[in-house]
Amino acid sequence: MAEKDKIEEAVADIGNDTPTAYTEIKMGGGWYMAISLERSERFDKEYVEISKERAGKKRSRFNLSPKHTRILGEALIRFADENDLDNFDGKGGDD
């Protein structure tokens, strides 16, 4: 399970008085995984953006339909449980 002190939640206001959700997860080495609810002006649709950030700059992004967010979260939890990732030590290779 993710450590509570590594997750920061905040709600920011965007111009049209619609709040957008924002969460950061500390990853180490100055990296953060940012998860935010964004709105496309071009298509007038909302989407969830998952990005890897360092020093306030987005290095990579993934946009996700809001209706698939819960499915992704549940799939990540199931993957972590099936592969015992709570006890993952980061060492590769066969022992």
N, C-alpha and C positions, 0 to 999 in steps of 0.2 A: 504494500500500500504506500502511496506517496506520503512523505513526511509533511506534516502540517506547516512547519516553519519554512518549507521550500516553496510554498504556494502563496502567492499574493493576489488578492482579489480587489478590484476597484470598478467603479462605474463612472464612466466619463460621459459628458453631455456633448452631443453634436448639434450643429446649427439649428435644426428644426424641432428642438425640444423633445426629440426621441432619444431616450438613453440607450447607450450601447454597452454591452457587457465586455469586460476585459479581465483576463487572468494571466499572470506570469508564473512560470515554473523555473526556479533556478536549476541550471544544469551543470554548473562548474566551469571554471576557467573564464568567467565573465559572460558566459552564454546564458540566454534565457529562451524558453519556449513561450511564445505569446499566443493566446487564444482570444480572439475578439469577434464580436458581431458587427459586421460592416454592411453598408448599403451601397449598391451600385446606382449611380445617378443615370448612367447610360441605359441600363435595363430596368431600373426602378424595382430592384429585387434585393432582398437581404441575403447574406451569406456569412458563413463562419470562416474566418481566416486563421490558419495555424501557421505561425512563422517562427523562424530561428533568428534571434537578434543578439547583437553584441554592440556595445557602445551606442545604443540608441538607433542603430541601423539594421534594417531587415536584410538578412543574407539570403534567405530562401523562404518561399511561401507555398501554401497549399490552400485552395479555396474549396469549401464543402457546403453542400446544400444543408440548410438548417434541419430539414427533416431526416437527414442521415447522421446527425451528430450523435444521438443516443446510440445508434447501431454501432458506430465507430468506437465509442467509449466502451460499450459492452464487449465488443470484439477484442479490444486492447486488454481489458480485464481478464477475459477468458484466455487469451494468449499468454498473459503473464502467469496466470494460475497453472495452466497446462505445462509451462516450461520452467516453473519454479523460479521466476525472475525476482521474487522478493529476496532470495538468497544469492542472486547473481553477483559474482566477484569480478567480472570483467576480464578474466584471464582466458585466453583462447587455447586451442590445442587439445590433444587427447592425453589424459593422465593415466 
